[in-house]
Amino acid sequence: MKKQLIECVPNISEGRDLQKINTIANVVKTVEGVKLLDIDPGKATNRTVITFVGEPKQVIKAAFLLIKKAAALIDMSKHNGEHPRFGATDVCPLVPIANISMDETATYAHKLGKRVGEELGISGYFYENAATSDERKNLATVRSGEYEGLQNKLSDKNWQPDFGPTNYNDTIKLAGVTAISARDFLIAYNVNLNSTSTRRANAIAFDIRENGRAKTVNGKPSGKKVLDKNGEVVRVPGKLKAVKGIGWYIEEYGIAQISYNLTNISITSMHVAFDETVKAAQQRGLRVTGSELVGLVPLKAMLDAADYFLLKQERSLGISDDEKIKIAIKSLGLDDLKPFNPQERIIEYVMNADADKKLIDFTVKGFADETASESMAPGGGSISAYVGALGVSLGTMVANLSAHKSGWDEKWEYFSDWAVKGQKYKEELLFLVDEDTNAFNKIIDGFRMPKSTSEEKETRKQAIEEATKYATEIPFKVMETACNSMEVMLEMAKKGLQNSLSDAGVGALCARTAVFGAYFNVRINAKDIKDRVFADKILAKATSVYQKTIALEQKMMHLIDAAI
């Protein structure tokens, strides 16, 4: 199972005392598996934005420790600053980054709030996607009255906290309350213009941003503003939802930019904001020269941008993530002002920077050398998965070549769809290369457990049994995935570029080898499983996949023999 990642962006009510700020932020580093990404203090606001990321349970633990430390070091009765606030940890949003839904993230927000309330005695509210009611979704509404109004707020039955004590007390007097949420990722994103005019940049920003511009009687910026019956300025909305924007001049670069906050990239993505800005700039006689990301970006945002531009070019989407990232960087002009290094700017890549080297990160020669060494891993299971990945890579290559063939323009989407399928099979099999070795290592770990007492012996026995089951399930997954991947090679043999027929054939043979090799591993591991009901069931399923693969291999051989 792929690793789930969430980002946490607590805002603490201290932006001037760097020693306090660093003490609070650095508690995050004490939690293994959590990476502290950024500390951004503001003196005028007297507020610091802290950003860290990791797997959900570890992030929740780190957030809890940060809230605890902030409450110990920040006295809200003495706080002042320009930014609205009502707590030492004023807000603590959780953001889904990879392989996790918003609903799951909201569940973790509720777990964090429950723990903060019960263990720290700090009260608070859930907002945005974690809100307990529609009235509490908007942070500004939840935070109305700020710290100074908390005593009255908590006495109002409509504003009883979602977690923690319901009455104003000494803890709330010192720490205030905390707002916890699950929300979408916010991207700070600047678009570069071939101009030095802040006024022109602002005009484009008003065209695009959700809030638009003030409506005037004559339709010109200098005209008299139109007011509604309540005396409020009537606004002409911009093109895009969930976008805030303003124009400014950047002396460092000598250009004007439109500075956007994309507050919900599932509503308005980076690439849509870019493309609409290009159109608006052209209408005003300007040209977009590129763009700039501030901070980090999720991998998915970059891949979505690549897919968007590949579709516009009528190119296959079934290419590797590395190639897609190159497309995204060039299409958005992210390297216009300075180099853009994906390893430093994409959250998932930053998270993996300190991780142990995976087998799939080896060179081809390095992988062969590692396999040939005296170490027991990688073994046949990992090699089977890798051979399967190579096989479906060949099928995917044929799909991509076919999508790009001159004269087949009307077929590019069909072949692109097959290439995308191939990439998914490839990614799954590459994941299983390392997971098979991980599964084997869990068995070794089990045998290394202490066995001095009867209790230790029982715990050790159970750990070995569970590890052996998992080490049987993984090669079965290799079998299943490699067998299913043969659909790509078969389809390309029938309808793809016929000059590459042999490539599709070799791909199918690799997939067949992957299935056979993984079948050996299923059988040899299953014999050591004490739970024979489990063992017999997985062996029966493996035999079925094995026989299906033999039939598919014969089908491919008939296709090739008939065509060559």
MIFI-235175 format. One record per residue: x, y, z negated of N, C-alpha, C in turn. Coordinates in steps of 0.05 Angstrom, whole numbers, plus 5000, padded with zeros to 4 digits. Atoms other than C-alpha are relative to their C-alpha. Layout:
<atoms>
XYZXYZXYZ;...
</atoms>
This chain:
<atoms>
501749765000500050005000501850255000;498449764997502750685020499750174975;499949845024504651154964498050245001;501849765002499351664942501650234988;498749765010501852374931498050224995;501549755004498552974899502050214991;498549775008501253664888498550134977;501149855022500154064824501250285000;499049724998500554824824498950164976;500949845023499555084753501050285001;499349725003499555834743500150074970;499849945029502156034674500050304996;500249715006501056714641502550104988;497449895008508356894636501650045026;498549954976512357224692502550174995;497849825006517657624656502349884984;498050135017521257194605501049745014;499050234984525456724649500749764983;499450235018527656294590497549844994;502550145005520456144572499049865025;501050114974518556034645501549745006;498450234993524255544657499649774980;500650215020522955174591497449865006;502650124994515755074610500149835026;499950154974517154874683501749754998;498150235000522854404666498949754985;501150245012518453944624499149805022;500950164977516053694692502249805007;497850174992522953404705500449764981;499750225019522352954644498349755008;501850224991517152524680501249885026;498850144978520252014726498049985024;501650024977517652024797498650265008;501249734994515452764795502350185009;497949814990519353284835499150284997;500649715003519354014815501050145025;499449884974519054394881500650304999;499849714999518455134863499150134974;500849825023518155654807500050285011;500349744987515556324831498850204980;501049815020515156864776499350275012;500749734991511757544785499950184975;499949825023513458114738497550174996;502349835002507658574754497549854991;502350175007502558014749500449864973;499350155024506157714689498949725002;501250264992504657044720502149845016;498150164984508756464748498549765012;501150234986506655954800502149785001;498250235001509855274789498949785018;500950214981509554724842501649754996;498650265001511053994833498249795013;501450204985509053354868500949724992;499350275007508852604857497649825002;502350185000504352004849498050094978;502149885018497752164813500449974970;499750055029498951844745502350164988;497649855010505852154738499450305000;500749724998503252834761498250094977;501849945022497652814709501650024974;498449995024502752654655501750264999;498449764999507253224677498450254996;501849775003501453714681499250034970;500850005029499253524610502350114983;497749905015506353644583500450305005;499649724994506754314619497950174986;502149855014500054544591500650024970;499450005028502254334522502350194993;497749825005508954704527499250295004;500849724996505655334555498350104977;501649925023500655344498501850054975;498249965023506455294448501750255003;498249774996510455864479498750265008;501349764991505356354505497750084981;502149895017501056784459498250185016;501849854982495157014500498950264987;501049765014493157534446501950245005;498149794995499357924467500550035031;499550004971498957814543498750235014;501149804982498058354595501249965027;499150024973498658354670497850075020;501949914980495358554735498149785010;501650224989492657864753497949914981;502150115017486057604726501049754986;499150235015487357074672498449954975;501450055025484256724613501449784984;498650215015489456214590503050005004;497150034998496756054577500749855026;500050124974496155554633497350095012;502549884991490955964670498449825018;501350204981489455484727501949775004;498350234994491954794743498649835022;501250154978489654564812501649765009;498850244988491053874840499349995029;500449994971491953804915500749735012;499350254987491553154955502050055023;498049974980497753084998500149775019;499750234983498252375024498649764989;501350255005493951745025498250004976;501949975022488952004974497850195008;502249834992482052304982499550224980;500749785019479252934951498449904976;501650115022474352534910501849864979;498150135018480052114881501650214984;498549795013483852754866498450134979;501849885020477853044830499749834976;500050185023477552424787502450034982;497649955015484652544766499950274985;500449745013482953274751498349974974;501750045023477453034704501549854978;498450155020482252544670501950194985;498149805012487253114659498550184980;501649825018481853574630499249864975;500850165024479353024583502349974980;497750035018486352904556500850274987;499349745011487853644548498150084978;502049935020481353744510500349834975;499950185023482053134465502650014985;497450025014489553134450501250274993;498949745005491253874453498150194987;502049825011484754174430499650255017;500249764982484954654490497449965017;502550014985478254814522500550085029;499749914972477054924596497749925018;502150044980472954874659501149875025;499350114974473054474723498850185021;501049834978472454874788500649875027;499750104972472454784864499049715002;501050274994472054044883499749834974;500350145026472453824809497750114984;502049865015466754284788497749814992;502350165009461053984747497350115009;502549884988455954454779500850205021;499549814978455354914839500850274988;499449735012455555524792502950024991;497250005011462555324769502149955022;498150064979465755204837501950235005;498349774994468355914846501650084976;498249945022474456074804499450284988;500649735010472756814800497650014981;502350015017466056644770500749874973;499250155025469056144720501750184982;498149845016474356644699498950284993;501149735006469657254694500150064970;499749925028470657634629502849974990;497250065006477757374627500549934971;499250085028481457244561498450164980;501349825020478357844526497049934996;502950065002471257584539499449714991;500450285006472356864516498249954976;501750045024468956944448497150015007;502849974991462557184481499349775019;500650204979463156684538499449734987;500450255012463656084492497549994983;502549995015457656314452497549995018;502250024981453456304516499649715008;500450294995450255614524500349935029;499650054971450855684600502949975007;497250014994458355724594501649844979;498650185017460055164547502349865016;497750124985466954874566499349715010;500350274990467254234608501749804984;498450175017472653964561501150174977;498949865023475454134493497950114982;501949895019472254494434498150205013;502149834988465854874449499850274985;500149755015466955414396502650145001;497649845001471855984395501649944974;498550075024477555804347502950115003;497349895000484855954331501749905024;498550104976487555504387499350165025;500949844976483355874439501050294997;498949735004485556534408502850035010;497150004992492856354421500449915029;499450124974492555924484497950075022;502249954980486056154517498849745009;501250244988482655654562501349955027;498750084974484855284625497949915020;501750084978481455194692501549795016;498750224986482954524726498349935024;501550054976481054354797501349805018;498950144977481953924858499350185024;500549824977482754354920501749925024;498550054976485354334990502750154999;497349874999492554515007499850275012;499949724989493855255018502750045014;497649954985498855435071500450305004;499249724994502356115073501549995027;499250034972503556215147500050265014;499649754986506256805186500349965030;499850014971505456915261501550245010;498249794991510857325296499050135026;500949844976509357875348502450135013;497949854986513558215401499450304997;500849725006511858875367501150074973;499349905027513859315309497750144987;502349855010506859595298498449844980;501650125021503659425232497050035007;502849944993497159745258499049795019;500950204980496859265318499949724986;500150255014498558675273497549974983;502450005016492958865226497549965016;502350024983488058925283499549705007;500250294994489558195302499149854975;500850135025489057985229497050034995;502949955005482058305225498449845020;501550164980480057935289499749714991;499850285007481957265258498949934973;500650075027480957275183497049994995;502950045006474257055153498750264992;501249755010473057725120499850215021;500249824978473958075186500850294994;499549715004473558835186497450144993;502449835006468859385163498650085025;501649914976463259535212499850304999;500149714998463360255237497750085019;502249904983457960675271500749995029;499249994972461960765335501649755009;498550244993465460085332503050045000;497149955000472260415324501050014971;499050005027476860345263499750274985;500149735012476661095251497150104995;502749925002469061115254498949984972;501350015026464261205195499049724994;500850275007463060555158497049974996;502950065003456160235159499649874973;500650105027453160105090497349855000;502650145002447659615071498350154980;501949865017441659785028501050034971;498849985027445859674965502550184999;497749824999451160154988502749865005;497650154994456159595004500750025029;499049994972460459625067499249755015;500650234983457759175122502549915015;497650104987463158725151499449845025;500250164976464158425219501949764996;498350235007466657715205502149945023;498050084981473057465239499349725011;500550254985473656835282500149754982;499350255014476156335230499250004970;500750035028473556085163502449924984;497950095019477955965102502850125008;497549864992483156465128500050284988;499549725009485857095094502350105016;497849914983490457545134500450304999;499349724999494058205138502450045018;497649954983499158525185502150154984;497849855013505958775162502450005018;497449984985512858965188502249884982;497850135014518858545168502650125009;497649864992525058965168502349815005;497850194996529658355162500149895028;500150114973527258095229499550225021;500549784981525358765261497549955016;502550064986518358515280497650034982;502550015015511158555259499049714999;501250275003507657935233497250024991;502650035014500657715216500549794979;499650185023501157405147497349874992;502450145006495856875136500249834974;500450215020493556465076497849825011;502050204991490155845103499149854976;500950105026486055665042498849735001;501150274998483055025068500749905028;499050094973486954685125498249795012;501950184988481354185134497850155015;501949834986477054765157501450155022;498349874979482255185194502849914996;497350115000488754855210502050215009;497849824992495455175223500050045030;499949984971495155025298497750165012;502349844990488255315307500450304994;499449725007490255955270502050115020;498049914981496355995315498850065028;501149984973492555885380498050245002;501949775000487056385362501550274998;498449765002492356895344501350065027;498949974973495656785412497950145018;502149894983488956935447499450294992;500649735009487557555404502350195007;497749844993494657815416500050075030;500149954971494057735491497950205008;502149804995487558125491500850284993;499149745009491158695457502750075013;497549934986497158685504502549914986;497750095016501758335455500549705006;499250284997505357665455500949884974;499050165023506357155400502649875008;497450114993513656955398500649754984;499550245017513256415344498550044974;501349985027511156315272502049914979;498350055023513956205203498449884977;501250125023512055745146501350094975;498949925026512855995075499549764981;500350235017514255415028499949745015;500150274989512754695042497349945013;502450074985507654355087499649704999;500450294999504353665085500749895028;499350134974506653175139497650005018;502450024984499453105163499550255016;500549754986498953845180501850025025;498250004977505053775226499249805021;500850204981502553135258497450085014;502549914987495653435270500650225020;499249794981498954035303501149885026;498850144976502953575349497849875017;502250124985496653185368498450205015;501549784987493053835384501350095026;498649904976498354065432500549785021;499750224981499553375462497449965016;502650024986492053335478499750225021;500249784981492354015512501849955025;498250074978498153755554499349755014;500850264990494453105569502349804999;497850185005500152715539499149794979;500750215019499852065499500550084971;499749955029498852125424501549774986;498850245012502151445412503150025000;497249975003509151705398500850014970;499150015028513351685334499550274986;500349765016512552175277502350205006;497749824995519552455291499650165026;500549864974517652615363497850204997;502249825004511152925341500850254985;499149775015514653375291501550195018;498649834981519253625346498050165018;502149874983513053775389498750234984;501349805016509854155331501850244995;498149785005516054565316500250185024;499749844976516854785388497450135009;502649884991509354895402499250234982;500749785018508555335340502250204998;497749815002515355665348501050034972;499249985028517155495276503050054997;497249945001524555575294500750265014;499749754986523556265325501950194985;498449825016526756655268502449884987;497750145013531256135235499449705004;500450294997532355385239497949894982;502150145016526654935215500949724996;499150275006529154315180497749844987;502250155011523553805171500649874973;499350135024527353455116499850184975;500149815022527154085074497350144998;502549854999520254345093497549834999;502350175001515653745095499949854973;500150095027513253525027500849714997;499450285002513552775038503049955003;497250044995520652825065501750104976;498649905024522953255006499849804977;500550195021519852744959501849755003;498550244995523652174992503050045001;497249944996530352534994501849864980;498450135021532852224929499449714997;500850295002529651544940502249825010;498050204991533850924949499649955030;500150054971535550775021498449755006;501750234992530450315054501449855022;498950174979532149745101499550135028;500749884974528650115158501650255006;498349764995533350705148502849935009;497450094990539450285166500250045030;499650024971542550325234499549715009;500450274990541449715279502249824990;497750165008548449475264500049974969;500050015030547749645189498049804990;502050205007541349235185501049725004;498950264994544748645218502149924979;497950065020550748705171498849944973;501350045026546248755110498749724998;501350264999542448135131502149784999;498050214999548847745144501749994975;498449995024551847925076499249774981;500650225019551847455016497650054983;502549945014545747804987497749835011;502250174991539347384989497850165015;502049834986535247985015501550225015;502550094987533248175067500349715010;500150284990531147475086498149975023;501650074977526647135136497450175002;502449855000520447525115500450285011;499449744990523448205127500850005029;499250024972526647985192497549945017;502450064985519947705215498450265005;501549754997516548375201501450195020;498549824982522148755238499849905029;500350114973521748295298497250075011;502749924992514248425299499850295007;500049714995515449175296501350065028;498749964974520149125356498149915023;501850104979515048715394497850205007;502249814994509249205387501250265010;498849764989514149775401500349985030;499850054970515249465470497250045013;502749974989507649425481499250295000;500649715002507050155458501550155022;498549874979512550355506498649985027;501450044974508750055565497550185001;502449825000502450435543500850295005;499149724996506351095540500950055028;499149974972509650975607497650015019;502450014983502850815637498450264998;501449745004499751445607501350225015;498549784987505151865640500549945030;499450074972505051515708498650195019;501149824979504051975768497849855015;502350124986497351845801498049864982;501850125020494251555738498950204981;500749785018492252225709497349954986;502650055012485052005698500049784979;499850235019487451415656501650074975;498149955022492051775607498849974973;501250035026487051785550499749714992;500350285005485751045557502649884990;497450115008493150875552501050134974;499349875025494151395498498849864976;501450145022488951045455501549744993;498650255005492750385463502850054987;497549935013499350725446499750074971;500649935029496251005382499649744984;500350265013494050295364502749874995;497350125002501050045377501650134978;498449865020504150585333499049924972;501150075026499450395275501049724992;498950275005501549655281503050024993;497149975005508849875284500650104972;499649885026508350305222499449804978;500750205020504949755183502249784997;497950205000510249245203502650104988;497649885011515849715186499850034969;500549995029512749825117500549724988;499850275010512549065109502949905000;497250075000520049005125501150034972;499049955026521749325059498349874978;501850115021515649075021500549704996;499350295004517648345034502449974982;497750015018524348475002499350084972;500949915026521048854945498549774986;501550225012516348254934501949784990;498050205008522247774931501450094974;498649895023525748234881498349984975;501750025023519648214836500149724988;499750285011520347454830502649984984;497450005014527647544811499850144973;500449855025525648064759498549834980;501650185018520647564731501849794986;498350215011525947024722502150124980;498149875018530447534686498750094974;501349915024525247684633500849824976;499250165024526747454561498149774995;501650245005524246774539500849874973;499150105026526346724466497649904983;502450085016519246674436497949895019;502250124984512946314459498550225014;501449774988509746994472501650105024;498349914977515647214516499949805023;500150214980515446544552497450025017;502649984987508046634568499950255018;499949754985509047354591501749965025;498250054978514847134635498749825021;501450194981510846554665497950155016;502149854985505047024683501250195020;498749814981509747534714501149865024;499050154977513047004757497749915018;502350094984506246734779498950225017;501149784986503647414798501950105022;498049924980510147594834500149805024;500050204979509946934873497550035018;502549954984502747064894500450245019;499649764983504747754919502049945022;498050084980510847464955498949815021;501450164980506047004991498050175016;501949824986500947545008501450185020;498649824981506247995041500649875026;499650134974508547495094497449935014;502650044987501247325106499150255014;500749744987500148065120501650045025;498349994976506048035168498849835022;501350184980502747445204497650135013;502549884991496047795208500550245018;499549754985498848455232501449945027;498550074975503648155284498149865020;501950134982498147705311498150205012;501849804990493248275317501350195020;498649824982498548705351500349905028;499750124974498848225409497850105020;502149894983492448555435501250235017;498849784985496749145456501649895024;498350114979501648725496498249865022;501750134980496048315529498550215017;501449794984492248945550501950135019;498049864982498549265578500849815022;499350204979500148615616497950005021;502350014981493248645648499750275015;500849744988492349395660502250215001;497849805002498949745646501849995024;498049994978504849905691501249735005;499250284994506449255727503049975001;497050025000513849425733501049944972;499250055028513949365657498649754989;501350245008510348695655501849834982;498150165015516548345629500350114971;499849875026516948855572497749924982;502450095015509848685550500349714992;499650295006511747945554501949964977;498050035022517848025510498850104974;501349915024513648425461498249794988;501850215010508647855456501649774988;498350215012514247355444501250084973;499049905026517047795389497749974978;502250015018510147825357499549714992;500350295005509547065363502149914980;497850075018516346985329499550114972;500749885026514147455273498049834985;502150165013507947035260501249734991;498850265007511846375261501850034976;498049965022517346645215498650064974;501549935024512446945166498449764989;501550245008508446295166501849824983;498150155017514745935140500150104972;499849875027515046435083497549964984;502550045015507746365065500049714989;500050285009508545605061502049954978;497950075020515045595022499450144973;500749865025512446104971497549884987;502550115011505545804964500349744984;499650265014508345134941500750044970;499349955027510745464877497850144983;502349875014504045784859498549794984;501550185017500645454800497050005005;502949974994493745724819499549885028;500250144974492345204873497650095016;502249904985485645504891500950245017;498949774985489146154911501949905022;498150104981494745764945498749875024;501450144978490145314986498550205018;501549804984485945915008501850155019;498249844983491846325033501449835021;498850184981494945715067498049955023;502050044979488445585104499750235019;500149764983488046305128502550035017;497549974985495346295149500149805023;500150204979494345655189498250095023;501949904980488445975225501450225017;498549794985492746585244502149885018;497950144986498346125266498949885026;501250134977493845735313498950215020;501049794983490646375340502350125016;497649894987497646635356501049825023;499250194979499446005396498250045025;501949964977493146115439500650275014;499549744988494846855450502649995016;497450034985502046675470499549865026;500550154975499446175521498550185020;501549824983494646695548501950205014;498049824989500447185557501749875021;498350144981504746665591498649955027;501650034975499146515641499850265016;500149744986498447255657502650065014;497349944988505947335669500649815023;499550194979506546695709498450065025;501749944977500846905754500850255014;499349744989503547605765502850015012;497349984990510947465777500549785021;
</atoms>
